[in-house]
Every structure is written in structure tokens, then in C-alpha cells.
């Protein structure tokens, strides 16, 4: 890794009623513009087989603002609206490269409420942040300091389902530097009972955060189902459900950050399975446990932290028979079934813990691909 790392620092803030109202309208306009552009680009392809670009969608935005029904788009900063079009363009680029599915419409209830402001749409002065069309700075809780002398290049404001407001500041962070090289290398096998199994023989327990709050969540969801649609009581009940969900998500994210940071700091190379989590979630018996483990988030954290600190993450083909291959002699035990957790190699007689054996094979396969 070369150059200075760009890193996002996320903080909670408490908007005034006027700021909350303006940001709420901005979120709605961002969602509206994104959906309008997606609809227009889809129609252009379906009717004329024309692949449109960000430049064309930006011209459409100017036209929409001049119409009577969409004149409200001019009441908020234009920068978040333009950024929404850029994000849509990135979504189409990923689809054309077969890295993602076709872009989907944003839902008012299910989509993340957020708006992105670039340098021309906010003022950063004396450690205070003021967004476009606001007269007062945001009341931010500085839970940790920004790097000395850092100036945000991009600001993202969001509100989660529990009604909490967050601001994320993208800055250049000179404190993120490659770590001193180490000799350790580790293979990682994702598990169900254990969150991760390492080739060193260590098993990392799965905290099962969702299961810990399952009763509380079920009760809150039953209460929600009894409330009349559109009532204030239903809105309050929905907020109680959302607060339980964000508590689970916060605890899970904190655990994954600590775990991935430790793996990257202690090992020069981390070898993982190239799992397709989306397909695995179709197994209804395991979907809840797989979702709670958040394997996709864990891999994403490992990869960007490895890039930060000069480490290497190697993915191994998901079809590699890591569990059935003897890590001592290489013989494949084709009769091994999923419910067998320990087995003895019929070739060399070595006794294996299924998961530890898989982690060792994953490490060997990853190192062979280097």
C-alpha cells in the first residue's frame, strides 16, 4: 500500500428540529432522484436499447427541477442529489462488470436514509461542521479525535431505523501505516458452532448476538403486530423493534472489528474460503445462524484492514474439499458427511477435528496459490 489512506470517522450527532426537518427532506429527495433516474435508465434500455450515463441523468435532473411536480427538489442542496446519480452510475458499472445485481429501487422504509455532501456543500471551520442550506453547525459528539490537521473531503449524514443520527467524515489519515512484517500465517474456516476456526487449532466462539436478544425481539414484534396500522402506538412499537435490531447489529460489528484487527495484526497472511453467503442463506435451517455470524462483513473488514496495514488476504475456491481432505497425507475421504465432526483418515490413520483440519487445508491451499 502506498500513499495516505482515506478513512471514514463516524460520529453521532443531535440535530435541531430545523436541521432534522431539512435533512429529512434531503433524504426523501435523494431517494426520489435515485428512483427517477433508475426508472428512466431502465426505460431507455428497454425501449431504445440505449445505455445511458451519469451525464445524461444529470441533465434529466435539471429538467425535473423545472417541472411543477418536482420543483421541491430545488429546496435542498443539489450536491447530495448529484451524488445519488453517481452512486447509481457505480451500481450500473458493477452490474455490467457482473460484480453485482441490477440496481434496485430505494424503499422509504427499508432503504438507508442518507445523503452525501462533497466539499462544495459544507463548511469545516475550527472543528465545526455546517452543511449547505444550514445556518448553524451540527451538534456532533466527538467520541474520538480526528487525525491532527485533517479536513473532511466528503461528509455523509445518515439516520438509522432507531432514529439515531450519524455523520461520517472521510479524511486522509496519516496514522494508518503498514505494520512490521511477521512470520505468522493463518488459515480461517468459517463455522456455525464456532464463529471461526484457525489453522493453529484455536476456535473462536460465536457470540450469537441475535439469539441473546431473541425473546426480547419476539415480544416487541408481537406487540407491533397488534397495533393499528398508521397509529402513533404502531410507530412507537416499530421504534422499539428497531432499537433491539440496532443493539444486536452494534454489538456484532464491535466484535467483528476487534476480531479482524487482531487477525490482521498477528498474521502476515490470512487465508479464507471464498464463500457465497447469498446462496448459503437459502438454507432455511441455517440462514438465521449464518446471518448472525455476518461472514460477509468479516471478510470485508479483513480485506480493507489488510490493505491498510500491509498484510495479505488470500481467498480459496469455495469448492475446494477442505473438510474431506486429510491435512497429513492429502487423501480425500469421500464418505465424510456433514454431521461427522471428528474422523480418522483411512490412509494414514491421523485423527482429525473436522473444522481444524479444514482450516489447515485452507491455509495450505492459499499458500500454494501465491
Secondary structure as GFF3:
##gff-version 3
##sequence-region A 1 370
A	DSSP	beta_strand	5	13	.	.	.	ID=ss1
A	DSSP	alpha_helix	17	48	.	.	.	ID=ss2
A	DSSP	alpha_helix	54	65	.	.	.	ID=ss3
A	DSSP	three_ten_helix	71	75	.	.	.	ID=ss4
A	DSSP	alpha_helix	78	96	.	.	.	ID=ss5
A	DSSP	beta_strand	113	118	.	.	.	ID=ss6
A	DSSP	three_ten_helix	119	121	.	.	.	ID=ss7
A	DSSP	beta_strand	122	125	.	.	.	ID=ss8
A	DSSP	beta_strand	128	131	.	.	.	ID=ss9
A	DSSP	beta_strand	140	141	.	.	.	ID=ss10
A	DSSP	beta_strand	154	159	.	.	.	ID=ss11
A	DSSP	beta_strand	165	173	.	.	.	ID=ss12
A	DSSP	beta_strand	185	190	.	.	.	ID=ss13
A	DSSP	beta_strand	194	198	.	.	.	ID=ss14
A	DSSP	beta_strand	203	205	.	.	.	ID=ss15
A	DSSP	alpha_helix	209	212	.	.	.	ID=ss16
A	DSSP	alpha_helix	214	226	.	.	.	ID=ss17
A	DSSP	alpha_helix	232	266	.	.	.	ID=ss18
A	DSSP	beta_strand	269	273	.	.	.	ID=ss19
A	DSSP	alpha_helix	277	280	.	.	.	ID=ss20
A	DSSP	alpha_helix	287	293	.	.	.	ID=ss21
A	DSSP	alpha_helix	295	309	.	.	.	ID=ss22
A	DSSP	beta_strand	312	316	.	.	.	ID=ss23
A	DSSP	beta_strand	342	344	.	.	.	ID=ss24
A	DSSP	beta_strand	351	353	.	.	.	ID=ss25
A	DSSP	alpha_helix	354	369	.	.	.	ID=ss26
###
